[in-house]
């Protein structure tokens, strides 16, 4: 399963990894429903699925039936090992970073615009509407729920935005407003910029995990649950917590430790000079229960 080699100015991308020998995971059902909804409204739009490890037969069949370019990647742990070797066994327990480790594998398409979609995304209109309407920004997504910009109300305990800004200042970075990464549009070929920042992205995730390992989830954080990766770092892989590693830890600015990939991405895109981010309008991209407020 190799890239097709056909150029495309616009492409929709999915990324998937599954536990070993799990051929009918819920993520596969979600992926099938998502691509079916996309093909109803955009039958010819290039779609690429990055799969980590060996894809099961049902994933291969879905890709063939729906005209999806299936690109096999190395295992998730192997990919992490190429970027941050020592941290790979720990980060492997947080299986959500892969979505932002595929940019080098877009070189054959060389797109101007890339729409990254989670497997549970449903399409009710041609994504061309998003590509056309939001061309001016470098990156477009929905605001993270319950942050200061959220249409569902503000909960300052969920994401501590002053702490996020302070973190950016300590790193010398102008951190963007927190955004959700369920559906993300990347314009102006900035997938190339992000390809060069893959290691930085993974390092940010690890530095936050070091802080989590030293600060077990308590209070409101306990409501969201502890990160398995942080628990591993605190116990089985505690030898990684050298004084130098501890000194590099970054205070995590959210009570939800499962949005680690998002927080790491917020810091990563801040490395892009002149980075311009805007929010999707709620009428164009709905999230969570907002779908029930619209009539597609």
N, C-alpha and C positions, 0 to 999 in steps of 0.2 A: 504494500500500500504506500505509494509514493505520491508526492504532489503532482498535480496534473500538468503544471507548467503553463497554464493559460493565464495571461495577464487579466487583471480585473481592477477597475478603479474603485470599486466598492465590494465589500465582502462581509458576510455575517459569520462570526466564529463562535463555536462551542468548544469546551474543553471538558474531558471526562477521565476520571480514574475510578476503578472499582476494586473492592477487596478481592483477593485471589479466589478463583472458582465461584464467583458470584455473577452468574450470567443473566439473572433476571432481577437485578436490583431496582429499587424504586426510581433511581436516577435514569435508568434505561426507559422506563415507562414515561417519565417526564420528558426525556429527550424526544421520544417518538411523537408525543402529543405536540411538543413545541415545533418540531420540524414540519409536521403535518399542517399545523396552523400557518406556518410561514409559507409553505408551498401553495396553499390556497390563494394567497394574496400576491405572491412573488415567485411564480414557477421557474423563472430563469435566473434569478439572482444567485451569484456564486455563494456557496455555503461550504464552510470547512469545519470539520470536526477533528480536534486533536485528541488522540486517545493514548493514555500512558500505560505501557505494557502491551500485552497481546489482547486485542479486542475479541470478545466472545462472538459466536456466530450470529446472534440476534442483532448485535450492533452493526456488524458487517452488512447484514441483510437490510437493516433500516437505511444505512447509507446508500446502498445500491438502489433500493427502491425509490428513494427520494432525491437522487442526484446530488448527494453530499460527497465532497472530497474528503475521504478518510485518511488522515495522516497519523501513522503510528509513531509514537514517541518512546523513548526509553522509559523504564519504570520511574515512578515518581521519586523514589529514593535515589535512583541513579542520577536523575536530573539534579536533585538537590546536592548530591555528592560532587558534581562537577562545579558547583557554585560555591558551596561552603562545606567542604568535606567533613570536618569534625562534627558539625551540627546536624548532618543529614539524619542520623538515627532518631534524633529528638524531633526535628521538624517533620519527619515522615508521619508522626502521630497527629499532625494537624494537616489534613488532606485537602486544603483549600487554596494553596498558593499557586498551583499549576496553571491556573487560568491566565496568569501574567508572566508565564515562562515560555510562551509560544511565539514571540514576535520574530525571532530569527527565522522561524519556519514559514514566514510570510514573504520571504525575499523573492520567491519565484513569481508571486502575484504582483508584488510592488504596488499595493493599493494606496490610493489617496485617503480613503476613509474606511475605517474598520468598526463594525458594530459587534461588541462582545456581549453575548447573551448567556444567562444562566439556563440550565436545562429545563427549568420550570417556567420559562417565559412563554407567553401566548401572544400571537400576533393577530390583530383584527384589521390591519390595514397594511399596505405596502410600506416597507421600511424606507422607500425612496422619500417619503414625507419627512422622515427624520434626517436623512442625508441632506436633503435640500434645505430644510428650514433651519438647521443648526450648523451650517457650514462655517460660520464666522468664528466659532470658538475652537480651541485646541482639544478640549475634552468636555463632554456633556453627559450628565447623569442626573438622577434624582437626588434630592437632598436626603441625608440620613434621617430616618424617622425620629421624631422627638428632639431633634436639634433645634437651634434658634430659628431656622428657616422653615421648619416643618409645618405642613398644613394640618397636621393632627394634634398640634399643641407641643409645648416645650417642656421637656423634663431635663433640667440641667445636671441631674445625677447620672444620666445615661451616658452622655459624652460631655466631659468637662472641657468646654471650648476655651475658656481662659487658660487652662492647663495645656491644651493643645497648642495654643498660640505661644505660650511660654516655652514649650518644648521646641517649637520651630525657631524661636529667637535664640535659644541655647545652641541650636545647630547651625545658626546663621541662615535659616531658610524661611521664606514667606509662605507658610503652610496655607493651602487652599481651604475653603470652607468644607466641613465634612460631608462627603457624598456617599451614596449607596452604590455598590458595584454590581447589582443584579443585571442592569443593562447600561452599558457604557459605550459612547460613541467617541472614537479617536480620529481627529481630522489632521489634515496637512502633513500626512506621512509621519506623524509623531510616534507611530509604532516603532520606527527605527530608533528614535531617541530612547524609548522604553526598553528596547532590546539591549541597548548598551548599559541600561541601569538594572538589569535582572539581578546581578549579584548584590547591588545596593538594596534592592527590594527584599531579598531573602535575609540579608544582614539586619535590616530593620526589624523584621519579624523575630529573628533570633534574639536581638537585644531587648525587645519587649518581653520575650519569653523568659529571659534571665531575670528580669525584674519580677515577673509573675512567680517564678520559682522561689524567689526570696520573699515574696509577699503573697502567701496563700489566699485564695478567695474567701472573703469574710463579708458580713453585712449584706449590702445590696448585690455585691458581686456573687455571693453564694447562690442567689436566686437564679443566676444564669448558668451556674455550674463551673467547675474547675476545668481548665484546659488539660487534656491528657498529655500533651507535649510538655507543659510546665511541670506536671506531676512526675513525668519521666526524668526531667532534668533535675528535679529536686531529690530523686531517689536513685534509680538505676544508673543514671549518667551524671551523678553529682560531681564526678572527677572533672567534668568540663568547667565547673565553676571556679576557675582559677581567679586570683586577685585581679588580673588584667581583664578577664571576661566580666567580672562583677563591676569593675569600674566603668565598663562600656555599657552597662544596663541603662535602659531608657524607661522612665516612669510611664506606665500605660494609662492613657487619659479616658478610660471608659470602664463602666461597671460590667459591660458585656465582653467577656474575654474571647468570645467566638467570632468577633469581627476584627480579629487580629490582622487578617489580610487587608481589610479596608484601611485600618490605621497605618499599616506599613505602606500601602499605596499612597495615602495622603502625603506622607513624608517623602516618598520617592518622586512623585510628580513635581514636588517643590524644587527639585534639582534642575528642572527644565527652565531655561532663561525666558522670561516674558510669558510664562505659562498663563493661558486664558481659559478659565473654567466658567461654565454657566449651567443652570439647572434646566432639565426638560420641564415643559409645562405639564401639569397634571392631566390635561386633555390629550396629550400625546403619549405619555408613559404613565400608567397607573401602577401603584405598588400596594401590597398588602390588601386591605379590604376596599380600597378605592375603586376596584373594578366594578363593585356593585352599585356605585354611584353613577356609572356611565351606561349608555346603551350602545354598544358597538354596532 
